[in-house]
Amino acid sequence: MMSEETTVSSDRPTVFIHTNHRQMLGAIVSRYSMKRNSKRPEDFDVHLIEHANHAFFKDYEGREYLRDGASRVWRNDDLQSFTPLRFMPPELMGYRGRAVVTDPDVFAVGDVMELLERDMQGKAIMCRPRSGAKRLEGVLATSVMLLDCAQLTHWRCRDQFDQLFERTLDYADWIGLKNEDRSRIGIFENEWNDFDRLTDRTKLIHNTKRKTQPWKAGLPADYIPAEKYRIFPPIRWVLRARRRFFGDYAFVPDYKPHPDPRQEAFFFGLLRECVEKGIVSEDFIRQEMARNHVRHDAFEVLDRVGSLAA
């Protein structure tokens, strides 16, 4: 099935950032960071893959799908409704060339061209392991992936999304690459997808803890927490009943400030440059604040952050 996105017309290395309306500011800043912090920005392209451009999502609003062995309800308005789109880059590349795909809350600290030119040693995919219990289960983090698109002709985003609702594919298995041939997956250093950690070695920083994303502090929750209770399913039943009676975001705490002030300063330093260069307008920021997509003190934070190093 043809995608609503425009197919990339060349074999140039490309970074794809998948996003939805709730994370659009992060995606725009992410796109800017990829070029800003590369020594060779002219040698690769950066494209957004937007949830709103794919009508098939609307067909499944409110329907149940299989996730981690249980039923969940698909909500297009959820913070992370864009995640199936991380499997679309090979289609958009015409199954040619190299691509990096990232979440919209991933920002370049180093040069992403180094990743695009990485020796993949014949692998189709490179990524890092998940952290915590997911790491022990062998789950891989697909929030940043390096892809050899010619080897991924079986990735058909719409078809696989359909399978979630046919209950022939589990979302957790799909997102965690559990159904892929593990011999075709390589592992890169954690610094290429650094989970809420900013060090001298960080290449791509990922503000992956949703409740502390720096541009959302103080806002009401707009995400459904993951349910990680395969070992003791009754807890899952309690959480599902809570959502049914009180709503998807019931008892989910508001967004908190990021515990590392340097990461807040890094994001807002990038945003400040985007405003100064006309990439992001102040009116757009105000609109996003009114929609509760961006913290309401964003301009005060912009005023107090210093300039980033060149």
N, C-alpha and C positions, 0 to 999 in steps of 0.2 A: 504494500500500500504506500502511495506517495505521501511524503511529508509536506505540511504546509510551509515549512522552512525552505529557504532558498538553498539549493545544493551548492556547495563550494565548487567553483569552476576551475580550480587549479590544484596542483599537488603540493602547494606551499604548506609547510608546517603550520598548524592552526591550534589555538587555544579556544576551547568552547567553555562558556560559563552558563550553566543552566539555572533558571530563576523563575520566580513568579512575581505578582504585583506586590507582595508583602516584603520581598527582599530585593526590590529593584535598585534602591540606592546602593546597597552593598555590592550588587553585580556591576554597577557602573564604576564604582570606586575600584573594584577588583580588576576590571578591564583596563582602567587607567594604570594601575600598579604594574600590570604585566609588561606594558611598554616602557613605563618610566624607569623601571629597574633592570632593563636589559641593555647590554652593550650593543646589541644589534636589533633594535626594534623594527627595522625595515625588513627583516628576513622572515618574519612570521606574521600571521593574521590573528585577530581576536574577535570572536563572534559571541553574542548572547543567543541562547536558545530559550525562548520565552514560552511559558506555560499557556499564556493567552492565545498563542498562535496555533494551538493544536486542539481542534474542535472535539476530538475523540474523548477528551477528559470529561466534557459536559455530559456525554452519554451515560456516565457511570456515577454521577452525583447521587449520594445517598444510598448507593448499593453496597452490599457486603462483599468483601474479598478476603482471601486467605493470607494471613500474616502471622508468622511464628506459630503455626499450627492452630490458630483460632480465627474467628471471624472479626473483621473490623469494618467500619463504615467509611467509604471514600468521601472525603470532603475537599472540594477544589479550593476552598477558602483557607485551608490549613497552611501553616507557615512553610511546610515542606512538601507541598503537593507537586513540586517540580522534580522530585527525585527520579521518577522513571525516565526522565529525559537524559540522564547520564549515559544511557545506552544508545542514544541517537547519533552521536558523532560519526560512526562509520558510514551510516546511510548518507549523512550530509556531505561526507567526503567522497561519495561515490565508491566507497570501499577501496580507496587509494590513499597512500601517504601516511604521515604521522599526525596524531592529534593528542593533545592533553585536554582532559575534561575536568572541571572543578566545580564545587559548590560556589554559591555567590558570597559566602562568608570566608573565602580563601583569598589572601592577598600576597602579592609577590614582595619578598624582602630581598631575594637574590634574583638571578637571571634565569628565567624559565626556558630560555633557548638552550641552556645546558641540559635540561631534561628532554626537550624535543629532539636533541641530537644524541641522546644517550645510546650506548651500545646495548641493545635489547637481547643480544645473544640468541636470536631466533624466537624469542617469546612473543606472544600476541598481546599480552597485557603486562604492565608493571604497576604495582601499587604497594601499600604498606599494610601490615596487620592492624586489626582493631585493637583497642586497649581493653584492660579490665577482663571481665569474664568472657567477653566475646573473643578476646585473643586466645584464651585457653581452648575455646571451641574451634579454633582454626578459621574464624571469620575474617575476611579481608575488608579493608576500608576502601570503598569505591568512590569516596568523595573527591579524591584526586587520582586519576589514572593516566598513564601513558599508553597509547593504543597504536598498534600496527594495524591499520584499518583493513588492509588486504586479507588479514587472517580472521576477520570477524564478520564474515558474510552471513553468519547465522544470527547476528544481532538485528532483530526487527522489532523496534520499540513498540509500535502499536500492537503487533501480534502478541508479543509477550505480555503487554499490559492487559489485553483481552483475557489471557490465560489465568490471570489472578482471579477474575470473576467467574471463570469457568471452573475454578478450584483445581486446575491441573498444574498450577505453579504457585509456590509460596513466595510472597514478597521478600521475606527474610532470606530465603535461599537465593533469590534473584539478585538482590542488592548485595549480598555477601559473596557472590560468585561461586556458590556451592555446587552449581550444576556445570561449571566450566571444568575442562581438563586441567587439573592443577599443574601438569607438566608444562603447560603453555603459559603459566603465570610466573613472572619474576617479581622479586621484592626489591624495592629501592629504599634508601635511607629514610628514617622517620622525618628528617628535616624537610623533605619534600611535601610533607603533610603534617606539620607540627601542630598537635592538638593543644591549643591555648598555652603554648610555650614559645617564648621569644628569646633566643640566645644568639650568640655570634655565629652559630652554624645554621640557623634557620634559613631555609630557602623560600618556602611558602608557609605562611602562618594561617592556621585554620581556627577561627573563633567558633569551635564546634559545640561548646556548651551553650545551648540556646538561651538559657536563663541569664547569661552574663554577656551577651553580645554587646559590644561597647556602644553601638548607636541606638540601643533600645532600653537603656536603663530607666526604670520608673514606669514603663508602660505595662498595661495589663497583659496577661498571658494570652497568646493566640496560637498555641501549639498543643498537641495532644501528646503527653509523655508516652514513651515506649513502655510496653508491658513485657517484662523479661522474667516470666514465671512458668517456664516449662516444667521445672522440677516440682513445683507445688501449685498446680492449676487453680485451686480454690481462690487464691489471691487474685488471679485474673478475673474470675467470675465476680468478685466483689468490685473490682475496678470497672468492669463493664456495666454492672448495675448502677454504680455511681454516675457514670456518664449518661446512662439512659434516663435517670430520674432528675439529675441536676444539671446536665449539659456537658458538652465536650471539655470545657475548660474549668469546670467546677473544682475548687480547692487547689488549682495550680497556682503557685505563687507568682507575683509580678516579677518582671525582669529586674535583676540586681546589677549594681555596678560591677565591672570586671575587677577581679582581685588584683590584677597586674596593671597599675596605672600606665605603664609604658605601652601596653597594647592599645589602650584607649587613645593615648597620644599619637600612636602610629596611625591608627585609622583616621582620626580627625585631622592629622597632618596631611594625609592623602586627600581627604575631603576638602580641606582648605585649598590645596593646590587645584583641585577640580573646579572649585568656585572661582578662583583667581584666573583660571584659563578659560572660563566660560563653558566647561564641560557639564557642570551642574549649576543650575540657576538657584538663586535664593528663593524664588517663587516655588520651584519644585520642592525644595526642602520644606517650605511652609506647608505645602500641600500634603507632603508625606507626614509631617507632624500632625496635621489635622486628621489624617486617616489612622493615626496611632501606629504608623510604620517606623517612625523615627522619634527618638526621645524629644520631649518638649523643651529641653534646655540646650538643644543642639547649637544654637548660635552663641550661647554663653561659653560652651565648650570650645567652639571654634575660635572665639576671642582669646582664650587663655592658653591654647596649645602653641608651642613654638614651631618654628619651621623645621622640616626634616632635613637631614643631611643630604647633600646632592648625590 
